[in-house]
Amino acid sequence: MSSFSDKNFVKKLGELNNTQQSIQTLSLWLIHHRKHSKTIVEVWLREINRVRPNTKLTFMYLANDVIQNSKKKGPEFTKDFASVLPDAYNVVVGSVDEKICKSVERILNIWQERGVYSANFINQIKSGSGNTLPLSEIAPKLHRKRKSVEEYVVTKKKAPPKGYQSLTLEQAPPPTKKKKKDENLSLREEIDQMPSDSNPTVDAEELVKRLSDLEHSASSDAAVREKIAALPPEVSDINHLSKITDRETANKLFRQVEDACILLSEYNFRLNAELEERKMVGKMLRDFLTIQKDQVQKTEKDLNETRSRLEKVSVVRQKVMSHIQNLPDLSALPNMAPLPAAGDLFSA
């Protein structure tokens, strides 16, 4: 990966487009350079003020991808983005495009549902009141986790907090073979168990676009798959270590293993992002089908009512036609004297 600099980041932002692959690629690059998170967030906020409304939404998608996928690496982006999100929200929703505003609202709701940020902080962003909450209220889960680990490291008297794992191999608990029931669910079952809105609304254009983006997702990237398949066997075979006899060979193997780790890590990151995207698209498809089924039922109801009215009109029409046919034929009546004129009736 290229080294980080303000100029390099601005250039990559200029090349960013609203496709899943473009957003994920830049997101991965930023997470790799997370030690520059403060600078990254400052540049991101500066540039989001300069771009067009549609590109502002792409910037928000980028921030969403970075925030959600960097949590396992560290809290840097979650905390640093929190300081600028209220200002960025005001910039983005300042657009007159209602679709952009709805898309940003959906991002905020996802952050709240997944516990990325607290409900109070999300409401504060929407109200445009600025960031006045402490970290413990902005991201309570993050705050509690950091506090518990820090207490253990500083005091060294308390037992490790629940979920904390030592970095030493000897103290690490053996991997368990038991899995939670939810972890064994297939993608289809997991999508089916996702909560559905009582009144779902799906933008058909956005759904089509996201389905189109999935055609160019990580699982269909043949070039990367070929690179992974072409990796030398020694990078994954621990028995090859016994064949190393000099430092040069060891360094060469180390570089190969490091390159393989980077390649696989990037690909796993993209696959994980694709999986999340497929879940969301699956939910959108389910909601879309629900809307279409409701629309079909409503249309069938309207069609039945129209048919019923048509039958009633047809009955009335037949009665009118029958009545017309039973009327006497005036042309067949005998000739009669003409009626007197109005002047004749009132003349003296």
Secondary structure as GFF3:
##gff-version 3
##sequence-region A 1 348
A	DSSP	alpha_helix	6	15	.	.	.	ID=ss1
A	DSSP	alpha_helix	20	32	.	.	.	ID=ss2
A	DSSP	three_ten_helix	34	36	.	.	.	ID=ss3
A	DSSP	alpha_helix	37	48	.	.	.	ID=ss4
A	DSSP	alpha_helix	53	69	.	.	.	ID=ss5
A	DSSP	alpha_helix	76	82	.	.	.	ID=ss6
A	DSSP	alpha_helix	85	93	.	.	.	ID=ss7
A	DSSP	alpha_helix	98	113	.	.	.	ID=ss8
A	DSSP	alpha_helix	119	127	.	.	.	ID=ss9
A	DSSP	alpha_helix	135	138	.	.	.	ID=ss10
A	DSSP	alpha_helix	140	155	.	.	.	ID=ss11
A	DSSP	three_ten_helix	181	184	.	.	.	ID=ss12
A	DSSP	alpha_helix	187	193	.	.	.	ID=ss13
A	DSSP	alpha_helix	204	214	.	.	.	ID=ss14
A	DSSP	three_ten_helix	218	220	.	.	.	ID=ss15
A	DSSP	alpha_helix	222	229	.	.	.	ID=ss16
A	DSSP	three_ten_helix	233	235	.	.	.	ID=ss17
A	DSSP	three_ten_helix	238	243	.	.	.	ID=ss18
A	DSSP	alpha_helix	247	326	.	.	.	ID=ss19
A	DSSP	three_ten_helix	330	332	.	.	.	ID=ss20
A	DSSP	alpha_helix	342	346	.	.	.	ID=ss21
###
